[in-house]
Amino acid sequence: MTYYFSKIKIVWVIYVFLHLGGDEIVHVKDIVVMMDMEKTTISAITREFLRTGEEEGFIKTILEDEIPKSFVVAYKNCMQVIYLSPLSVSTLYRRYKKLETMRKKSKERNGGTLGCQKT
């Protein structure tokens, strides 16, 4: 869908934010990694990484009363944050793929452009 206002072509823009559970969303471009809690905490390095993050205050638990199934490392306000999510990595990935498909379809509909353009 395209609208024209005073010679400016406005096209629909989809900003891709991923819902991590609870009230927490993060921009997809800010995500560094999504890891399965059960599979990755076997490694001593991962446990040390999470321990250090907790000591330095970089860990944010999304839902306190649920056991986290995954952790997501992302940037928020130019700082690295580790989100402990009650959602599995497969659920987060499925959500990401759905958003990415929507973004690509929007881009194709708009002729390969996103945002405002002068005509």
N, C-alpha and C positions, 0 to 999 in steps of 0.2 A: 504494500500500500504506500503510495507516494502522494504527498501534498505539496502544492506550490504556494508560497507566500512571498510576495515582493521579490521575485526572481531568486529565491533560495529554495532549493529542492531539499525537503526533509524526508529522510528515510528512517525506517524503524531500526533501532539499535538494541541489541540484546546484550546486556552486561551479564556475564556468566559468574554467578555466585553459587557456591555449593553449600547446602545446608548440612551441618555436621551433627545435628541433633540438638534438642533443647531449643534455646534461643540463639544459637551460634551459627553464623554464616561467614564464609570467607571467599574472597575473590579467587577464582581458579588460577590466575596468573601468580598469585602469592603463595600457592602451595608448593612446597619443596618435595615432600614425600608423604605417602599414606602407608602405614605399616600395620600388620596384624599383631595384636598384642601377644597372643599365645605363642605364635611361631617365632617372633623376633626376640622375645625376652629370654629365650634359651641362651642366647649369646651374652657373654660377660660384658662385651663392649656396649651393647644396647642397654643393658641394665645400668651400666656406669653412666651412659648418656642421659638416661631418664633420671637417675639419682642426682646428677649434677644439675640438670634442668630444674628439679624440685628444690634443691638447695639454693639456687640462684633466683628462684621465683618465676621461671619461664613456663611452668606447667599450669594449664587451665583445665580443670575437670568440668566437663559440660553438665553432667548430671551426677550429683553427689551420691544419690541412693542406688545407682546402678553400676555394675562392674563394667569397666571399659573393655570393649572388644578390639579397639584399634586406637592408634594415635596418629595425629596429623601434624606434621611440622610445617609451619607457614610463617610468613612475615605479616606483621600488623604494626602499622605506624613505624616502619623501618626497624622493628625489633623482631627477633625470632621467638615464636610462641609454639609450645607443644600442647595441642588439644587432645585430651583423653576423651574419646567418643564412645558412646554406647552402641554405635552402629558398626557393623562389620565392614571390612575393606571392600568386600564384594558389593554391598549395598551402596557405599560411597562411590565406587567406580561406576556402577549402573547409573546412578544419578548424574555423574559427570558425563558419561556417554550420551545420555538423553539431552542434557544441556548443550553439549557440543554439536549434536545432530541438529537441534533447533537453531543454533547459531549459524551453522553452515547453510541450512535452508534459507535463513533470513538473508545471508550474504548473497546467495545465488539469486534470490528474488529481487534484490536491489542492484543487480548487475555487477556484483563483486565489490561493492563499496559499502562502507558503513559510515554513519555520521551525517553531518550537514554538508551540503555542497552548494556552491554558487553556480547558477546556470547562465 
